[in-house]
Amino acid sequence: MNNEHNTLKPSTPRREAGFTLIELMVVVIILGLLAGFVAPKLMGRPEEARRTKAIVQISSFETALKLYKLDHGSYPTTDPGLQALVAGGGPESGGEASSSRGYLEKRTVPKDPWGNDFVYQSPGANHYEYTISSYGPDKAPGGQGKNKDINSWEIE
């Protein structure tokens, strides 16, 4: 038999596909440098996100309060406060719900992003019909910087 077609070629050294140790080390160093620059900037964002969430929640309450007023002719008083939005009842209905689901989507009054109750007053401060406030992380009225209160009358 003739083995002309089955002859083996002499083996030539082939470079295996993949990365060298030096290439991997360069990538790890670059990732470390990027993490060192980016991580500190991301650390301040959670507080900003909480403040934004509180503003959105207050705006949501304001929408529900407007619907409540359309149905009942006035805003709820300080007592029962925002809880009136859950039941949907009003002063002229004897507290009975005019809406079977109330005015809040989840049928509960959510806490602010720091786990505290929102403060509702009617009549409100500064000559407003009502005010809604979150005292922020310090849980006390007033405050500066990150402890500054979030008030409905200051939201645009």
Beta strands, then each sheet from edge to edge (+ up, - down):
strand 1: 119-121
strand 2: 131-134
strand 3: 150-151
sheet 1: 1+ 2- 3+
end
